[in-house]
Amino acid sequence: MEEPAIEEGDNHRDVEVAPALISVHPDHKFIVVSIGSDLRVFDLQGGCSVTLVDDSSGPLHKDSIRAIRFGAEGKLFVSAGDDKLVKIWNANSWHCISTVCSEKRVSAVAISKDGLFVCFADKFGVVWALNLDGFDENQVLVEKKAAPVLAHYCSIITSLEFSLDGRFIISADRDFKIRVSVFPKKPLDGAHEIQSFCLGHTEFVSCLAFVCAPDYPEGFLVSGSGDSTVRLWDITSGSLLDTCEVGSQAGFLESNGREEEHYSAVIDLCTTPDGTLVAVAIQSLQGILLLNCDLSAKSLSIAKVVSITGGSFIPTSLGTASCAEFLWMVTGVSTLHGFDSHSLARVRVISGFRIGSPDSVEHEPTMLEDDEIPGGEKLLEKLQGSVSIENKVFSAAAEAVKMAMCNLLIKKQYSADKREFRKRTRNDKKIKQ
């Protein structure tokens, strides 16, 4: 039998760039963008940029940020990434109230619905929890340590979400699994009870989100994957309710007579508060795919594609608020080799992302021009650094993100000799001098 091609992971470190991320305050008060190690915040109500205050010495983050998240009530904000630092911010004063050191690089974060726990996942597949009991908006938290609560066996965790009622914590990984764990009353003692596994994806699970409606307050889970599908789940039973193939909408191209693998991975998902729409960012789609979600029929269907014109814009992250009709998106990467551009991020907004059918003229989703975006030029200058950015920069950035995602999440195949060599040279096996 022919041996699988060996992918030398160490040779691709130079393309492991971090994609730009965006997070929207639940009440549409703030927009946060991270690019590389830079965290940028804009106050929509005040119409001005925000200065972050961190009393610890050194930069806010020392390496690429991989996860950002507002709490459900908007009081807390968390940022974490490759520098192994988890920073918890007061989302009113934008003071850093606590910095936690992780043992490994951080890949995902989540905040419990009651705001009492911050959970984060590392590259080794462990989910940690930090108790925020005693959080005071006017004080800095005393130093606290995180405790491990659950683990995926040596598999990178790509996404963390709490269920809408706060009963479960859902974790997804690069080995195609979605685990639903009961979030215990004492999380620091561990989350040992598994409610279900949602199994069906055939490639890494990249993102998770919940959809709900008045008739279905507990909601259902939607997931995106490198297998070019979006799937709908009942997390209580782990049942797969529906699968929507989205790869064909991404302009799938053929290369050397065959389709290029992993070209249309789902990058991110975002849902409307009423659960009728799911916005999907796809790795090769210059636009946003909108899916209809019929919770009564427990089905997903393609509604339309909202194309993004005026340059090569392939979103790397999506965000929306529970009270607004805007879908925010960003594209860009951290430092890109070969380019001297000081701004590698671009922000765009779709209006009409709200309650109602996307086929209704009244609620027709529309891509806003730069001068129509909430916050206008001031916001763009803060979040992306410049309004005018060369198109070739984003073409290169889109390719870099694609390569980085493959290198990070696609499991590599090694020969027997290579496996033995890697075992002998593992960092935890080296004898400290």
N, C-alpha and C positions, 0 to 999 in steps of 0.2 A: 504494500500500500504506500502511495506517495505521501511523504511527510508534509504537514502543513507548512506554509511559508513562515519563516521566523521573523518576527518584527523586533528589531533592536530598540527597546524602549529608551535606553540611555542616549541614543543618537538623536532623539527628537525633543530633547529638553528645550531647545531654542524656540520651538513653536508651541510650547505649552503656555500660551498666553491666557489671561483671564478675560472672559467676556464682560462687557459693561452690563451692570444690573440697575434696575429701577424699582423703587418702592413708593407707594402712595399712601399718605395718611388716611385712615378710615373716614375722617370727616373732610377730606380734601383740603387740609390746612397746609401740608408740606409735601414737596416732591424731593426724593432723595435719589441721587445717582452715584454709583461707585464705578470707578474705572482705574484699574490697577490698585494701588494702595491709597488712592485719593477718594475721600468721601465728601460729596457736594450736596448741600441742602439749600432749598429755596422756600421761602415763606410766601405762600400764595395770598394769604389774607393781608399781609403787610406789604406785599409787592417788593420784597428785598431778599438778598442773600442772607444766610445765617452763618455766624462764626461758631465753630465747635470749640468747646472748652474741655481740655483734658489736663488734669493736674499732674498726671504722671509725666516723667521726663521723656524726651524723644518724640518722634512723630506719632500721629494718631494710630496709623498702621504702618508696619515696616515692609510688608509684602502684599501681594495681590489679595483683594477682598473677594471672597467666594460666595458669601451669603449675607443678605440684609433683610430685615423684617420689622414691621411695626406690630405692636400688640393689638389685640382686638379692640381695646378701648382707646388706643392711640396715645397712651401715657408713656409707653416704653418703646425704645427702638434698639435693635441689636445688630451689630456688624461683626463679622468674623472671617477668617481666611487662612492663607498660607503661612502667616507669621505665628500661627498657633495661639493667637489672642482672640478672646471673645469679649467685646466691649459692649456694655449696657449703658444706654443713654436715657436721660430724662428728656422726653420728646416735647417738653414745653420750654425748658431753659437751654436745652442742648448741652448740658454738662454731662460728662462721663461719670456715672455714679459707681461703676465697678468694672474692673478688668480681670478676667479669669484666664489663666494659662492652661491651654490644652496640651495633652501629651503628644498629639499628632496634629497635622494640618486639618482644619475644619472645613467640611463640605456642605453642611446644611444647618439651619437653625429654626426654632419654633418657640412660641410663647404660649403657655397654657391660657385657656379662656378666662380664668380668674386672675391672671397676671401674677400668680404666685411662684411660677417656675419658668425658667428659661432652659430649654433643651437644645443641645447641639450635638452633631454627629461628626466623627472624625474619619480619616481615610482608612483606618483599620477596621471600620464597621461597628464602632461602639457609640452608643447614644448616652450622653451625660446629662445630668439635671442639676440646676443650681436653684436653691431655695431663696426667693426674694421676700420672704416674710419679714416684715418690719420696714419695707420700702417706704421712704419718706421723700416726697418730691423736693424738699428743701435741704436734704442732707445727702452726703456720700455714704454708700453702703460700706460697712466694715468688711474687711477681706474675708471672703468665703471661698470654700472649695467645692468643686462639682463632684458628684458621685455617679458612677456608672449605673444605668438602669436597665439596659438591654443591649444585645449585640447581634449583628449579622456576621456570620463566621468569615472573617478576613475578606469582606466584600465592601467596596466603597458605597456608602449611603449617599444617594443623590438628592433625596428630598424628604422633608419631615412635615407632617401636618397633624394638628389636633382635630378630632371630629367636632362637629358643630355644637354638640352638647357637652364636649369636654371629657367624655367617658373614655375615649380611645386616643392613642397616639399611633399614627400611621407612618411607617418608614419604608422607603423604596430603595433598591440597590441596583448595581450594574449587572447582577446575576439574574435579572428578569423578575425578581420577587417583590411583592408588596406584602408587608407584614402588618397586621392589625393587632395591637397589644392593648390590654386593659390598663389604663393609667391609674395606678393605685392611689389610695388616700395618703400613703407615705412613700412617695416616689424614690426617695433616697435609699430606701431599703430594696429597691429593684422592682422592675415590672415583669413578673414571672409568668403572668397569665396571658396566653396568646388566644385572642378571640377567633382569628381566622387568618388564612393566607389567600391573597388574590393572585391566582396564577393563570397565565395565558399569554403574556408578552413573550416574544422570542428574541428580543434584544434588551439592552439596558433600559430601565425605566428612568426617564429624565425629569418628570415633573408630575405633581399631584395638585388637585383642587377639588373643592366641594360644590355641588349644586343642590339647591333646596327650593322649596315652595311652601306656601301655607298648608297645603294638604300633605306635604312630606317634610315636616320640620327637621327630622333627623338627617334628611338629605341623602345623596348618593355621591360616591367618589368617582372622579374622572382622572384618568392617567394618560400621559403621553410617553412615547417610547422611541428608541432607535429603530424599531421595526415598522415605522411609518403608520402607526395606528393610534387612535384615541379610543380608550375603552371606558365603559360605564360599569360600576361595581356596586353591589350591596355588601357593605363591609361587615355586617353582622354575620352573614353566612359565608362571605367570600365568593358569592356567586357572580359570574360574568353575565351582565344583562345585555350588553350590546357592544359591537366593535365597529368603528368607522375607519375605513381605509382612507388616509389623507395623502399618501405619496403621489398619487396621480395628479393632484392639484398643484404640485410643486414644480411642474415642468420637468419631469424626470427625463434626463438625457441619456443617450446611449454612448458608451465609450468603448471603442474597439470591439464593437459587435455585441456588447453585453451591458446591462445596466450597472452603473457604478454603485457599489455597495455603500450603505449607510448615508447616502446622499440626501435623503429626505427625512432625517431624524426630526422628531418633534422636540423643539427647544424649550418652549414654555406654554403654559395655559393660563387663561384668566376667564372668570365667569361673572355674569351679571347677578345682582342680588336676588332677583326673582328666579334664577336658574333656567331661564329660557334660552340663553345664548352662551356659547363657549367660544372664546377667541383662541386661535391656535397659531403659534409662530413655528414655521418649518424651516429647516436648515438651508434650503435652496429657494425659498419662495420670497420674492420681493413684494411683500404684502402680508395681509392677515387673512387667514381662513376662518370664516364664521360658521359654527355648527348650531343647528337647532337642537335643543334638548327637550324632549317631550317626556316629562317625568311620569305622567299617567300611563303612557305606553312603554316607559322605560327604554327609550330609544334615542339614538343620535343620528342626525342626517346633515349632509352638507347644505348650507344655505347659500353662501356666496363667498367670493374672494374680493376683499377690498385692496386694490392694487396701490402701491406706493410709487409715485412717479417722481422724476427729478433727481435721478442718481441711483446708485446701487445701494439700496437700503434693505438689509435683511435683519429683522429684529432679533436681538439676543435676550431680551427680557421684556415682560409685560406687567402692567399694574393698573388698578382702578380703585376708586373709592366706593363705599356702600351708598353714598348719597349723591353721586355725580354721574353724568352721562358720558364722561370722557374715558377713553382707553388710552393710557400712556404707554409709550414704547421707546426703547433705546437700542441703538446698535453701536458697536465699537469694541475695542480691546485695550489691554494694557500695552506697554511699550512694544512697538512693532518694528522688527529689524528691517533696516533699509529705508526707513522713513523718519524724517526729522520733525514731523508735524507735532505741535504742542497740544493739539486737540484731536483725540481719536474717538470721540463720542458724538452721536447725533441723536436728538430727541424729536419724536413726532407724536401727534395726537389725533385720534379719531373721535369725532363727535357723533352722538346718536347711539352710543353703546349703552342701552338702557332697556327698561321694560318695554315689551312689545315685540312683535314679529319683525325680523329684518327685512321681510318682503313688503312691509308697510311703508308707503311713501312718507308718512309723517315721521317715521323713525329711521329714515334712510341713513346708514352710517356714512359719514363724510370725512375725508382726510383734510385737516385744517392746514392752511398756509401758516408760515412762521409768524406773521403779524396777527393771526387770529388765535394763537395758542394762549391759554391763560398764563399771565405773567409776562407774555411778549418777549421783547428783545432782552430785557434784564434777566429773565429766567434762562434763556438760551445761552447768554454770555456766562452765566454762573455754572450751568449744568454741563454744557458741552465746550465752553471756552471760546467758541467762534461760531458765527452763523455761516460763514463761507468755508467749506472744506472740499478738497479735491476728491473727485469721484474715485480715482484710482486708489486712494487710501482705503476707502471702504471695500473696494473689490478685493484688495489684499487682506483686509481685516476679516472679511467673510471667509476667505480661504483659510486664514490662520485659525479662526474659531472652529472650522470644520475639522482641520487636522488635530487641533488640541482636544476636541471632544472624542475623536477616534482614539488618540493616544491614551487619553485618560480613562475612557469607559469601555472601549472594546477590549475584551480579554485577549492577551497576546499568547501565541503558541511558540513553544521552545522545543528544541531537540533535547534528547536525553543528556547529552554532554553539557549543553547550555544550562539545563535545569540543575545539574550537579554543581556546576561552577557557581551559579547564583546562590545555591544553598551554602556553599563554603564561604562566600563573600558577603553574606547577610550582615548588616550592621550589628544586630543583636548577638551575632556569633563571634564577632571580633573580640579579641582579648584586649582589654584596656591596659595600656602601658602605665 
